[in-house]
Each structure stands twice: as structure tokens, then as C-alpha cells.
Amino acid sequence: MTTETNKPTVDTRWQSLNSDWANDKETFPMPWGKLMMWIFLLSDTFIFSIFLTGYMNVRMSATEPWPNTSEVFALTIAGQHIPLILIAIMTFVLITSSGTMALAVNYAYQGDRKKTFLLMIATALLGASFVGMQAFEWSKLIHEGVRPWGNPMGATQFGSAFFMITGFHGIHVSAGVIYLSIIANRVRKGHYEGKGYHIVEITGLYWHFVDLVWVFIFAFFYLW
């Protein structure tokens, strides 16, 4: 019977792994920045899931009538009462920004610095317009008397759920706009020439996550 004397033992493999990690080598087939972004997004997913789960629990257990979101978030344009028109525009803007971000990543890996920069700036502008529309939405509801601790339209919990969920998401979008602007400026200056453009892909992961979360907020909060 022959034995494989050259085959590494389990202890040897663990020693090699520990050595790689201790020397800050790339242990997994992806950049550290990308791995850390995935971990951050996973933790953020848990937070948003808790918020939406809490909202559903509050919504189903509320003793007072829950406001009709189609009426609460309606706008009167040219004499026509249009339900959820602003929310539909906001959703369209974010979905469009996901498209421009995907194109930016594609052109980044092609080495087209100018198109990458322009598409990232376009994504940031779309994100900023989303935040602006959300600020208008907040001011409208505050003017109508909605507060985190009260709501003249029905269930008191409506205000707290609305400001908590949309506010937390709005902070993410605002941070994303700043993040996009910084990375786009560095792309314009050529900071990533010769080092790869994986940083643009990492930025895109964050932005796509923010857009995806909004789809769930739109479905659970505005359409339910």
C-alpha cells in the first residue's frame, strides 16, 4: 500500500491560511474592499428587514384606521387629483440611476474614464433629485400635521413608521450621492489608472442596494 507523502496535512493548510491573513494577502478571489462592502450590505439588510417587519406588525395591530396612502401621497396637478404620482416619479428616478450606475461600471472596466465619470455624476444627480423630492414629501406631510408622535389622518403609528423608514433610507441615498461624487472626481483625475476600476464596482454595489431597498419600501409602505 502506498501513501501520499506530498499531500499537505490539515494543519499545514491552516498554517498557510493564517500566514496569508497575517500578511494581509488576498485570501478570497475578490478585493478586500468588495468583501467588506458585501458584509456591510448584509448587516444593513438586517436593519431594513427589522424596520419593515416592525412596520408590518404595527400596521396589522393598529387599533385606529390606517391612512389611505393613495390619498395621503396624492398631488393635485392641473386640477387633477393624482394618487402616488410623486412616489412613482421617485421610484422611476432611482431605477434609472441603477441603469446609469451599471453603465458606469461597464465603461470603467473598459478603461473609458470620461464616460465613467459622466455616468457616475448622472447617477449622483438622479440620487440628489430623489432626496429633493423626498424632502418635498416630508414638508408636505409635516404641513398637514403628521408627526412621529401623532397623525391627524388616523393611526398614530403612521407618522413614526413613515419618518423612520423613509428617513433612514434617505440618509443612505444622501451618503451615496456624496460617495458617488467623491469616487467620480477621483476617476476624473485618473487615480485608478493602472490599478483597476473595482472601486467603481464597489460603489455600484452600494447604490444598487439602496435602489433595491426602495423597491421594498415602495411595495410595503406605499402600495399596501
Beta strands, then each sheet from edge to edge (+ up, - down):
strand 1: 75-77
strand 2: 80-82
sheet 1: 1+ 2-
end
